[in-house]
Amino acid sequence: MAEEKFTFQAEVSKLLDIVAHSLYSEKEIFLRELISNASDACERRRFLALTQADLAPEGEYVVRLSVDKKAKTLTLEDNGIGMDHDDLVANLGTIARSGTQAFVDKLSSDENGDLSAIGQFGVGFYSSFMVADKVEVLTRKAGEDKGWLWSSDGKGEFTIVAAERETPGASVILTLSKEAKEYLEKERIAHIVKTHSDHIGVSVVFAEDAVDEPLNTASALWTRPKKEITDEQYRDFYQHVGHVFDAPWVTLHNQIEGKLSYTSLLFIPSMPPFDLFEAERKSRLKLYVNRVFITDNCEALLPPYLRFVRGIVDSADLTLNISREMLQNDPRMAKIRTGLVKRVLSELKKKRDNESAEFGTFWDSFGAVLKEGIYEDTAQREALLDLALFNSTEMAEKTSLASYVERMKEGQEAIYYMTGEDIDHLARSPQLEGFKDRGIEVLLLTDPVDDFWVPAVGAFAEKPFKSASKSGTDLDKVKSTETKNEEKAEDKIPPADMEGLISAFKEALAEDVKDVQVSERLTDSPVCLVSDEGDMDMRLERMLKQHGRLPGDGAPTRILEINPGHGLIRQLAEKAKDKDGNSDALATAAHLLLDQARIVEGDTIPDPAGFASRLSAIMEKGLL
């Protein structure tokens, strides 16, 4: 078969250019990435060999390093799963993982960019070009007879040609640059392996004069006694299994014995992984059966709201030939899952109680994900509600629900909250004026999931949740704390004197709002928008509308509340007494005030030209 020439995907070419010209000092990470890839290939072949015995290699799985100083080559060979022609094109020519483009863009903006996280994005192989002028991959897929040679100098193109290879696996041959000659020395290679890859479960050896010298411990870290494992070894293992490069915030290493025995080594990150909010919401735990790798994203082990947890679970009580479908339905997996969830949440509670500042930092990164569990996991709902922290109108620091309830005002019967996109915008919302006037604390919720879990939960500590942006809010049971606002209350127009204005506004805005009502919550603003008590919150309505998923017949759902104590409203109420003579002016004022409320709410004005025309007309009258 003739040699084929391919052009790298644009993102790969950009990444290769960055890598080739990088000033990043720790270039040795290339070897860590290649060994990690080789180890994964061995584990995948070992798994396939469980059901296809003819795919097993002769002897043990191994990653073998060798050098040829004369040819200036460093070779890394494994007897893993190998690749065929299509695998080479897909894996060594394109980038499929979401989030990688953002990583490449970040590197582009900083010539001294940190490349240590390159493996996190599934492109660790390309770090080879930091030290190599040319990279070749000689490979043969397990179960196939034909081998292939992939070759590139990292300058925009790569070639693939059929080639002979005696056994399945892959050999990565690096022709090192002049600046990288240190990687031809055995001592340097041994130091890198010991530093970065000692935890790898596959043997890593250095081949010299037909003798293999072991370079790593090559034992499953989780099988060792905890007292024999250093923090550095835990960190290295976490970075390997999680494809991340921060240090773990929490390490949980447990051996459970009984009718169902298993070992778990779990890590809670100190930084959110790049794929935290991917739509798939997949668990990233690796599952082993008696130290044999089964799968690297076992969704049956942890619920989606704990998808940030990294690590492994190993059990000798599961069958080696277990399928993905069996994993989902196996009652033993359900028991392991329950145990893992309780262990993680228990540790988070300890952190919340004993290291509140650190827990607050953790919550800032992962709280939005954990709140998904409040909505989805009724069994752990109380535990998650107990952990949850929230911004509020009264506290500089985030508050728990229990603390909020302790601070509730005399006469306050509900836990008030308001949802929106931004804390500062929420804090200035006119809907909150009456609450601030009475010193009633309101939770400020800015995560999209908040619109779902709050209605699902309904109440906490027998106190119902109530939206501060809905009509029907009765604040009169809580006394005002502001003397000046008590004085304002005396200036309010009696309800009977507001009837004319209410009627005029309803007539003018019949097609724009569901109702016009006198407000009990406004103290400073003339108007605000609220949703009806039985309707969805305004933020949720806005989100659904943006995605074209808003149900209903398009009828208006908002209620316009007007402040009877505001000077402008008092003047308009006087004009409304002579409705026939002022109908046009009242209609203009109604539309202007509605658009003002929309602007404050962050909504789009449906008729900007009409708004501008009305505003110009009323300003002209005022100036003349």
Secondary structure per residue as TSV (DSSP state, phi and psi in degrees):
chain	resnum	aa	ss	phi	psi
A	1	M	-	360.0	133.3
A	2	A	-	-70.4	156.0
A	3	E	-	-65.8	135.1
A	4	E	E	-105.3	141.0
A	5	K	E	-114.3	133.7
A	6	F	E	-126.6	153.5
A	7	T	E	-101.6	133.7
A	8	F	-	-61.6	146.2
A	9	Q	-	-54.0	146.9
A	10	A	H	-53.9	-40.8
A	11	E	H	-64.9	-36.4
A	12	V	H	-68.2	-43.9
A	13	S	H	-59.3	-41.2
A	14	K	H	-64.2	-43.0
A	15	L	H	-64.0	-43.3
A	16	L	H	-63.3	-38.0
A	17	D	H	-65.1	-40.3
A	18	I	H	-63.8	-46.7
A	19	V	H	-62.0	-44.7
A	20	A	H	-64.6	-31.4
A	21	H	T	-106.6	12.5
A	22	S	-	-69.3	142.3
A	23	L	-	-97.3	10.2
A	24	Y	-	-59.1	128.9
A	25	S	S	-79.0	-33.3
A	26	E	-	-89.8	66.3
A	27	K	T	-68.3	-15.2
A	28	E	T	-62.0	-13.4
A	29	I	H	-62.0	-20.0
A	30	F	H	-57.1	-37.6
A	31	L	H	-71.6	-38.5
A	32	R	H	-57.9	-43.9
A	33	E	H	-66.3	-42.6
A	34	L	H	-66.6	-39.7
A	35	I	H	-66.6	-40.1
A	36	S	H	-61.9	-43.8
A	37	N	H	-62.9	-41.7
A	38	A	H	-65.5	-40.0
A	39	S	H	-62.3	-43.5
A	40	D	H	-61.5	-40.0
A	41	A	H	-63.4	-39.0
A	42	C	H	-66.0	-41.8
A	43	E	H	-65.1	-36.6
A	44	R	H	-69.3	-37.5
A	45	R	H	-68.6	-38.9
A	46	R	H	-61.2	-39.0
A	47	F	H	-66.3	-46.1
A	48	L	H	-62.8	-34.0
A	49	A	H	-69.2	-14.9
A	50	L	T	-62.8	-35.9
A	51	T	T	-108.9	-11.9
A	52	Q	-	-130.1	84.1
A	53	A	G	-57.8	-28.6
A	54	D	G	-69.8	-10.3
A	55	L	G	-85.8	-11.2
A	56	A	S	-69.0	141.6
A	57	P	-	-78.5	165.3
A	58	E	S	-79.2	126.2
A	59	G	S	84.1	-167.2
A	60	E	-	-83.4	160.6
A	61	Y	-	-73.9	139.3
A	62	V	E	-152.6	148.5
A	63	V	E	-113.1	118.7
A	64	R	E	-114.2	125.6
A	65	L	E	-105.4	141.9
A	66	S	E	-152.7	157.3
A	67	V	E	-129.7	153.3
A	68	D	E	-128.4	98.3
A	69	K	T	-65.1	-32.3
A	70	K	T	-67.4	-44.2
A	71	A	T	-84.7	-7.0
A	72	K	T	59.3	43.2
A	73	T	E	-117.9	143.6
A	74	L	E	-116.5	125.0
A	75	T	E	-116.6	133.5
A	76	L	E	-118.8	117.3
A	77	E	E	-119.9	138.4
A	78	D	E	-131.5	160.8
A	79	N	-	-111.3	45.4
A	80	G	S	-85.5	-153.9
A	81	I	S	-68.1	-29.4
A	82	G	-	74.5	178.9
A	83	M	-	-137.0	151.6
A	84	D	-	-103.1	-172.9
A	85	H	H	-56.5	-49.7
A	86	D	H	-67.2	-34.9
A	87	D	H	-61.6	-41.9
A	88	L	H	-62.8	-44.0
A	89	V	H	-63.9	-44.2
A	90	A	H	-72.8	-42.7
A	91	N	H	-88.5	-28.1
A	92	L	T	-117.1	25.7
A	93	G	T	-144.4	-16.4
A	94	T	-	-134.8	166.8
A	95	I	-	-120.7	117.5
A	96	A	-	-102.8	-22.4
A	97	R	S	-76.1	133.4
A	98	S	T	-68.1	149.7
A	99	G	T	94.6	-21.2
A	100	T	H	-67.9	-37.0
A	101	Q	H	-60.2	-40.4
A	102	A	H	-63.5	-37.4
A	103	F	H	-63.7	-44.6
A	104	V	H	-63.3	-43.4
A	105	D	H	-62.1	-38.7
A	106	K	H	-63.5	-42.6
A	107	L	H	-64.7	-36.2
A	108	S	H	-61.5	-29.9
A	109	S	T	-85.8	-2.0
A	110	D	-	-145.6	106.7
A	111	E	T	-67.0	-19.3
A	112	N	T	-99.4	22.1
A	113	G	-	-54.5	146.9
A	114	D	-	-77.7	111.1
A	115	L	-	-90.4	1.6
A	116	S	T	-62.5	-24.5
A	117	A	T	-89.1	10.9
A	118	I	G	-60.5	-34.1
A	119	G	G	-68.8	-24.3
A	120	Q	G	-61.7	-24.0
A	121	F	G	-105.2	15.3
A	122	G	T	73.9	16.8
A	123	V	-	-126.6	26.4
A	124	G	G	-60.3	-28.5
A	125	F	G	-55.2	-37.5
A	126	Y	G	-70.3	-12.9
A	127	S	G	-65.1	-15.1
A	128	S	G	-56.5	-31.6
A	129	F	G	-75.9	-1.8
A	130	M	G	-69.7	-27.2
A	131	V	T	-121.9	-9.1
A	132	A	E	-118.1	139.4
A	133	D	E	-81.5	-23.4
A	134	K	E	-148.8	140.4
A	135	V	E	-127.6	131.6
A	136	E	E	-124.9	145.7
A	137	V	E	-128.4	111.8
A	138	L	E	-100.3	119.1
A	139	T	E	-144.9	156.7
A	140	R	E	-146.5	131.1
A	141	K	-	-78.9	139.8
A	142	A	T	-59.4	131.8
A	143	G	T	93.4	-4.2
A	144	E	-	-120.5	158.6
A	145	D	S	-96.9	-26.0
A	146	K	-	-89.7	138.0
A	147	G	E	-105.9	167.3
A	148	W	E	-141.9	149.6
A	149	L	E	-120.3	117.6
A	150	W	E	-100.2	137.6
A	151	S	E	-146.9	141.5
A	152	S	E	-160.7	149.6
A	153	D	-	-100.1	6.7
A	154	G	S	76.0	18.2
A	155	K	S	-112.1	38.3
A	156	G	S	109.5	-19.3
A	157	E	E	-136.2	159.9
A	158	F	E	-143.8	157.6
A	159	T	E	-121.2	153.8
A	160	I	E	-134.6	133.3
A	161	V	E	-143.7	147.9
A	162	A	E	-62.7	141.9
A	163	A	E	-151.2	158.7
A	164	E	-	-85.9	136.4
A	165	R	-	-147.9	128.1
A	166	E	S	-67.3	-40.1
A	167	T	S	-128.2	156.0
A	168	P	S	-62.8	155.6
A	169	G	E	131.9	-161.7
A	170	A	E	-148.5	143.7
A	171	S	E	-121.3	121.9
A	172	V	E	-100.7	115.7
A	173	I	E	-109.5	115.9
A	174	L	E	-103.8	121.0
A	175	T	E	-88.9	105.2
A	176	L	E	-74.2	147.7
A	177	S	-	-74.7	167.4
A	178	K	G	-61.2	-34.1
A	179	E	G	-75.0	-10.2
A	180	A	G	-112.4	22.9
A	181	K	G	-65.1	-18.8
A	182	E	G	-60.2	-24.4
A	183	Y	G	-83.2	10.5
A	184	L	G	-95.0	-6.0
A	185	E	-	-94.3	129.8
A	186	K	H	-59.6	-41.3
A	187	E	H	-62.6	-39.9
A	188	R	H	-66.3	-43.1
A	189	I	H	-62.8	-44.8
A	190	A	H	-61.0	-39.5
A	191	H	H	-64.6	-42.3
A	192	I	H	-63.6	-45.1
A	193	V	H	-62.8	-43.5
A	194	K	H	-64.2	-37.5
A	195	T	H	-73.2	-44.4
A	196	H	H	-108.1	-20.9
A	197	S	S	-131.4	18.8
A	198	D	T	-65.8	-26.6
A	199	H	T	-81.3	-10.4
A	200	I	-	-58.1	131.9
A	201	G	S	-73.2	-15.4
A	202	V	S	-94.1	143.5
A	203	S	E	-65.4	131.7
A	204	V	E	-111.6	122.4
A	205	V	E	-127.1	159.1
A	206	F	E	-110.8	120.8
A	207	A	E	-93.2	122.1
A	208	E	E	-148.6	125.0
A	209	D	T	54.2	45.5
A	210	A	T	64.0	17.7
A	211	V	E	-120.4	132.3
A	212	D	E	-95.9	118.7
A	213	E	E	-102.5	118.3
A	214	P	E	-61.4	138.6
A	215	L	-	-114.3	-16.2
A	216	N	S	-131.9	168.3
A	217	T	-	-69.0	-35.3
A	218	A	-	57.9	39.1
A	219	S	S	-128.8	148.2
A	220	A	-	-62.6	119.3
A	221	L	G	-56.9	-38.5
A	222	W	G	-69.3	-13.9
A	223	T	G	-86.0	-10.5
A	224	R	S	-84.0	153.7
A	225	P	-	-61.0	141.2
A	226	K	G	-58.4	-36.0
A	227	K	G	-68.1	-15.8
A	228	E	G	-94.7	-1.2
A	229	I	-	-106.4	127.9
A	230	T	-	-85.3	163.7
A	231	D	H	-60.6	-36.7
A	232	E	H	-64.8	-38.7
A	233	Q	H	-68.1	-40.6
A	234	Y	H	-60.4	-44.9
A	235	R	H	-61.1	-46.5
A	236	D	H	-61.7	-40.4
A	237	F	H	-67.2	-42.0
A	238	Y	H	-58.0	-45.4
A	239	Q	H	-65.6	-33.0
A	240	H	H	-71.4	-52.7
A	241	V	H	-74.1	-27.8
A	242	G	H	-94.5	-8.8
A	243	H	T	52.4	45.9
A	244	V	-	-132.1	167.9
A	245	F	-	-137.8	22.3
A	246	D	S	-93.1	177.1
A	247	A	-	-93.7	145.4
A	248	P	E	-66.8	141.0
A	249	W	E	-76.1	-41.2
A	250	V	E	-133.1	135.9
A	251	T	E	-117.7	125.6
A	252	L	E	-121.7	107.5
A	253	H	E	-117.1	112.1
A	254	N	E	-135.6	143.2
A	255	Q	E	-117.5	117.6
A	256	I	E	-104.9	126.6
A	257	E	-	-121.8	146.2
A	258	G	S	156.6	-151.0
A	259	K	S	-60.1	-33.7
A	260	L	S	-123.8	110.0
A	261	S	-	-103.7	141.1
A	262	Y	E	-160.6	159.4
A	263	T	E	-115.9	135.1
A	264	S	E	-125.9	138.2
A	265	L	E	-128.2	101.4
A	266	L	E	-113.9	147.5
A	267	F	E	-130.1	131.9
A	268	I	E	-100.3	121.4
A	269	P	E	-67.0	158.9
A	270	S	S	-91.6	-16.6
A	271	M	S	-130.9	146.4
A	272	P	-	-69.1	134.0
A	273	P	-	-68.2	157.4
A	274	F	T	-64.4	-25.6
A	275	D	T	-98.4	20.5
A	276	L	T	-58.9	-35.9
A	277	F	T	-110.5	26.0
A	278	E	-	-65.0	148.1
A	279	A	T	-62.2	-30.2
A	280	E	T	-68.0	-28.9
A	281	R	-	51.9	46.5
A	282	K	-	-85.4	143.6
A	283	S	-	-70.6	144.5
A	284	R	-	-110.9	19.1
A	285	L	-	-75.1	142.2
A	286	K	E	-93.1	137.9
A	287	L	E	-109.5	129.8
A	288	Y	E	-120.9	147.2
A	289	V	E	-118.3	111.4
A	290	N	T	52.8	46.0
A	291	R	T	70.4	11.1
A	292	V	E	-101.5	124.9
A	293	F	E	-64.7	133.5
A	294	I	E	-111.4	-53.6
A	295	T	E	-156.3	154.7
A	296	D	S	-107.7	6.5
A	297	N	-	-144.3	68.0
A	298	C	-	-79.4	97.5
A	299	E	T	-68.5	-18.1
A	300	A	T	-77.1	-12.8
A	301	L	T	-86.8	-31.6
A	302	L	S	-141.0	146.0
A	303	P	-	-71.3	161.1
A	304	P	G	-56.7	-30.9
A	305	Y	G	-74.4	-5.4
A	306	L	G	-113.5	27.2
A	307	R	T	-68.1	-14.2
A	308	F	T	-76.3	-15.8
A	309	V	-	-71.0	133.3
A	310	R	E	-114.4	161.5
A	311	G	E	139.7	-159.2
A	312	I	E	-137.5	158.0
A	313	V	E	-130.8	132.1
A	314	D	E	-129.7	126.5
A	315	S	E	-136.6	136.1
A	316	A	S	-87.4	-5.6
A	317	D	S	-93.9	0.2
A	318	L	S	-98.9	157.2
A	319	T	-	-84.4	145.1
A	320	L	T	-66.7	-30.5
A	321	N	T	-94.3	26.2
A	322	I	-	-67.2	136.0
A	323	S	-	-95.8	169.4
A	324	R	H	-61.8	-39.2
A	325	E	H	-65.1	-40.3
A	326	M	H	-66.0	-35.3
A	327	L	H	-58.8	-42.3
A	328	Q	H	-67.5	-28.8
A	329	N	H	-110.4	-3.8
A	330	D	-	-72.6	122.3
A	331	P	H	-62.3	-26.6
A	332	R	H	-67.0	-37.8
A	333	M	H	-64.7	-37.5
A	334	A	H	-62.8	-38.5
A	335	K	H	-67.1	-42.2
A	336	I	H	-62.3	-44.5
A	337	R	H	-57.9	-46.8
A	338	T	H	-59.7	-43.1
A	339	G	H	-64.0	-41.3
A	340	L	H	-66.8	-43.6
A	341	V	H	-61.5	-46.7
A	342	K	H	-62.4	-38.3
A	343	R	H	-65.3	-44.5
A	344	V	H	-66.1	-46.9
A	345	L	H	-67.0	-34.4
A	346	S	H	-63.9	-42.0
A	347	E	H	-67.0	-39.0
A	348	L	H	-63.7	-37.0
A	349	K	H	-63.9	-41.7
A	350	K	H	-60.4	-43.3
A	351	K	H	-63.8	-41.2
A	352	R	H	-61.5	-40.6
A	353	D	H	-76.9	-35.0
A	354	N	H	-107.5	-22.6
A	355	E	-	-136.4	68.1
A	356	S	H	-62.7	-36.8
A	357	A	H	-65.5	-45.7
A	358	E	H	-64.3	-39.7
A	359	F	H	-64.7	-36.8
A	360	G	H	-61.3	-40.7
A	361	T	H	-64.0	-42.9
A	362	F	H	-59.4	-45.3
A	363	W	H	-63.4	-36.7
A	364	D	H	-57.9	-35.0
A	365	S	H	-86.2	-37.4
A	366	F	H	-120.8	-2.0
A	367	G	H	-59.7	-39.7
A	368	A	H	-61.1	-33.3
A	369	V	H	-74.9	-43.6
A	370	L	H	-62.2	-32.6
A	371	K	H	-67.4	-20.0
A	372	E	H	-60.4	-35.0
A	373	G	H	-67.9	-31.2
A	374	I	H	-59.9	-38.2
A	375	Y	H	-76.9	-38.5
A	376	E	H	-95.4	-34.9
A	377	D	-	-107.9	90.8
A	378	T	G	-65.7	-28.0
A	379	A	G	-66.8	-33.4
A	380	Q	G	-108.5	12.9
A	381	R	H	-59.2	-45.6
A	382	E	H	-63.6	-40.9
A	383	A	H	-64.1	-39.9
A	384	L	H	-71.9	-39.0
A	385	L	H	-62.3	-35.7
A	386	D	H	-66.2	-32.5
A	387	L	H	-80.3	-28.4
A	388	A	-	-62.1	142.8
A	389	L	-	-122.5	148.2
A	390	F	B	-141.1	147.2
A	391	N	E	-74.2	153.4
A	392	S	E	-149.5	170.5
A	393	T	S	-75.7	-17.3
A	394	E	S	-108.3	-16.8
A	395	M	-	-116.9	135.7
A	396	A	S	-70.7	-36.8
A	397	E	S	-96.3	161.6
A	398	K	-	-65.4	151.9
A	399	T	B	-121.4	151.5
A	400	S	-	-86.6	165.0
A	401	L	H	-66.3	-38.3
A	402	A	H	-62.1	-41.8
A	403	S	H	-66.8	-38.6
A	404	Y	H	-58.7	-47.7
A	405	V	H	-61.2	-38.4
A	406	E	H	-62.5	-30.0
A	407	R	T	-92.9	1.5
A	408	M	-	-58.7	141.5
A	409	K	-	-71.9	154.6
A	410	E	T	-61.9	128.7
A	411	G	T	92.8	-12.6
A	412	Q	-	-78.2	128.0
A	413	E	-	-111.3	-8.4
A	414	A	S	-134.7	160.2
A	415	I	E	-90.2	111.9
A	416	Y	E	-91.0	142.2
A	417	Y	E	-144.7	163.5
A	418	M	E	-145.3	135.6
A	419	T	E	-104.5	148.1
A	420	G	-	-175.4	-179.8
A	421	E	S	-87.5	-21.2
A	422	D	-	-145.1	133.0
A	423	I	H	-60.0	-48.3
A	424	D	H	-62.7	-41.1
A	425	H	H	-64.5	-42.7
A	426	L	H	-61.4	-44.1
A	427	A	H	-62.4	-24.7
A	428	R	T	-96.8	6.9
A	429	S	-	-63.3	133.7
A	430	P	G	-62.1	-26.5
A	431	Q	G	-60.7	-19.9
A	432	L	G	-91.8	-4.6
A	433	E	H	-58.0	-45.4
A	434	G	H	-66.7	-32.9
A	435	F	H	-68.8	-43.6
A	436	K	H	-64.7	-38.9
A	437	D	H	-57.4	-35.4
A	438	R	T	-99.6	3.6
A	439	G	T	69.9	23.4
A	440	I	-	-84.7	123.3
A	441	E	-	-74.6	137.0
A	442	V	E	-124.5	129.3
A	443	L	E	-74.0	135.5
A	444	L	E	-108.0	110.9
A	445	L	E	-110.7	122.0
A	446	T	-	-119.2	-1.2
A	447	D	S	-88.8	138.0
A	448	P	T	-53.4	-34.0
A	449	V	T	-66.1	-19.0
A	450	D	H	-61.1	-30.3
A	451	D	H	-70.2	-11.9
A	452	F	H	-107.1	-42.5
A	453	W	H	-74.4	-33.4
A	454	V	H	-61.3	-50.7
A	455	P	H	-63.3	-32.0
A	456	A	H	-68.4	-36.7
A	457	V	H	-78.1	-47.0
A	458	G	-	83.2	-46.3
A	459	A	E	-155.5	160.4
A	460	F	E	-139.7	131.9
A	461	A	T	51.8	40.5
A	462	E	T	64.4	17.1
A	463	K	E	-109.5	119.7
A	464	P	E	-69.7	146.9
A	465	F	E	-80.1	137.1
A	466	K	E	-139.6	129.3
A	467	S	E	-72.9	132.2
A	468	A	T	-75.3	-8.3
A	469	S	T	-106.1	21.8
A	470	K	B	-115.2	153.7
A	471	S	S	-71.9	170.3
A	472	G	-	81.5	11.9
A	473	T	-	-81.6	117.7
A	474	D	-	-102.3	106.5
A	475	L	-	-101.2	0.0
A	476	D	T	-66.7	-19.0
A	477	K	T	-74.6	-13.9
A	478	V	S	-109.8	124.2
A	479	K	-	-70.7	142.4
A	480	S	-	-66.9	143.8
A	481	T	S	-100.3	-2.7
A	482	E	-	-110.7	115.6
A	483	T	H	-61.8	-39.9
A	484	K	H	-64.2	-31.2
A	485	N	H	-79.3	-24.9
A	486	E	H	-66.4	-35.9
A	487	E	H	-66.7	-39.0
A	488	K	H	-61.8	-37.1
A	489	A	H	-60.7	-33.3
A	490	E	H	-68.2	-22.9
A	491	D	T	-84.6	-5.8
A	492	K	S	-64.1	142.2
A	493	I	-	-73.2	136.0
A	494	P	-	-57.6	147.0
A	495	P	H	-51.1	-38.5
A	496	A	H	-63.7	-33.2
A	497	D	H	-78.8	-9.5
A	498	M	H	-92.9	-10.2
A	499	E	H	-61.6	-39.8
A	500	G	H	-64.4	-44.0
A	501	L	H	-67.0	-42.7
A	502	I	H	-58.4	-45.0
A	503	S	H	-62.5	-43.6
A	504	A	H	-64.8	-42.3
A	505	F	H	-66.7	-40.9
A	506	K	H	-61.5	-40.8
A	507	E	H	-66.6	-43.2
A	508	A	H	-70.2	-31.6
A	509	L	T	-110.9	23.0
A	510	A	T	-56.8	-33.8
A	511	E	T	-93.0	-0.6
A	512	D	T	-113.2	-29.0
A	513	V	-	-133.2	158.1
A	514	K	S	-75.2	-33.6
A	515	D	E	-164.3	163.1
A	516	V	E	-123.1	127.8
A	517	Q	E	-135.6	155.0
A	518	V	E	-74.4	134.1
A	519	S	-	-92.4	139.5
A	520	E	S	-101.1	-5.6
A	521	R	S	-102.5	-25.2
A	522	L	-	-79.4	136.5
A	523	T	S	-122.7	-30.7
A	524	D	S	-118.5	-36.3
A	525	S	-	-86.2	150.0
A	526	P	S	-73.7	-34.6
A	527	V	E	-146.6	165.3
A	528	C	E	-158.4	162.1
A	529	L	E	-102.0	140.6
A	530	V	E	-137.3	164.8
A	531	S	E	-100.4	155.4
A	532	D	-	-69.1	154.9
A	533	E	T	-57.8	-35.0
A	534	G	T	-92.0	-2.7
A	535	D	S	-93.8	169.5
A	536	M	-	-71.8	156.2
A	537	D	-	-61.7	154.3
A	538	M	H	-64.5	-37.1
A	539	R	H	-65.1	-43.5
A	540	L	H	-63.4	-42.1
A	541	E	H	-59.6	-41.4
A	542	R	H	-65.4	-42.6
A	543	M	H	-62.6	-46.5
A	544	L	H	-64.5	-36.9
A	545	K	H	-65.6	-40.8
A	546	Q	H	-61.8	-31.7
A	547	H	T	-98.0	10.4
A	548	G	T	65.4	30.2
A	549	R	-	-122.8	23.3
A	550	L	-	-79.8	118.3
A	551	P	-	-75.6	170.3
A	552	G	S	104.9	-177.5
A	553	D	S	-100.2	10.0
A	554	G	S	86.2	2.1
A	555	A	-	-66.2	147.1
A	556	P	-	-60.4	142.0
A	557	T	-	-117.6	-14.4
A	558	R	E	-83.8	152.4
A	559	I	E	-113.4	132.9
A	560	L	E	-94.8	118.2
A	561	E	E	-99.2	138.4
A	562	I	E	-120.3	145.3
A	563	N	-	-93.8	109.1
A	564	P	T	-70.1	-9.4
A	565	G	T	-99.0	-1.0
A	566	H	S	-84.5	140.1
A	567	G	H	-56.8	-41.4
A	568	L	H	-64.8	-42.3
A	569	I	H	-66.0	-36.9
A	570	R	H	-62.8	-41.7
A	571	Q	H	-65.1	-41.8
A	572	L	H	-65.8	-35.2
A	573	A	H	-64.0	-36.6
A	574	E	H	-64.7	-43.7
A	575	K	H	-62.5	-34.2
A	576	A	H	-67.7	-16.7
A	577	K	T	-65.8	-27.8
A	578	D	T	-111.4	68.2
A	579	K	H	-59.8	-42.3
A	580	D	H	-64.5	-37.4
A	581	G	H	-79.7	-16.0
A	582	N	H	-124.6	18.7
A	583	S	H	-61.0	-41.7
A	584	D	H	-65.9	-43.2
A	585	A	H	-64.1	-39.8
A	586	L	H	-67.2	-39.3
A	587	A	H	-64.3	-42.6
A	588	T	H	-61.2	-45.3
A	589	A	H	-62.5	-40.1
A	590	A	H	-60.8	-46.7
A	591	H	H	-67.2	-39.1
A	592	L	H	-65.0	-43.5
A	593	L	H	-67.7	-36.4
A	594	L	H	-63.7	-45.0
A	595	D	H	-65.2	-35.6
A	596	Q	H	-60.6	-44.1
A	597	A	H	-63.6	-38.1
A	598	R	H	-63.0	-43.5
A	599	I	H	-61.4	-46.9
A	600	V	H	-59.7	-36.5
A	601	E	H	-74.6	-15.9
A	602	G	T	90.2	11.2
A	603	D	-	-84.6	161.9
A	604	T	-	-84.2	136.8
A	605	I	-	-76.0	122.3
A	606	P	S	-66.8	-26.8
A	607	D	-	-131.4	78.1
A	608	P	H	-59.8	-37.7
A	609	A	H	-64.7	-41.9
A	610	G	H	-64.0	-39.7
A	611	F	H	-62.0	-45.9
A	612	A	H	-63.9	-40.5
A	613	S	H	-64.3	-45.6
A	614	R	H	-64.0	-42.1
A	615	L	H	-63.9	-43.2
A	616	S	H	-62.9	-42.0
A	617	A	H	-64.5	-43.9
A	618	I	H	-72.5	-31.3
A	619	M	H	-68.8	-39.2
A	620	E	H	-61.7	-44.1
A	621	K	H	-63.2	-38.6
A	622	G	H	-68.7	-35.6
A	623	L	H	-79.7	-29.1
A	624	L	-	-92.5	360.0
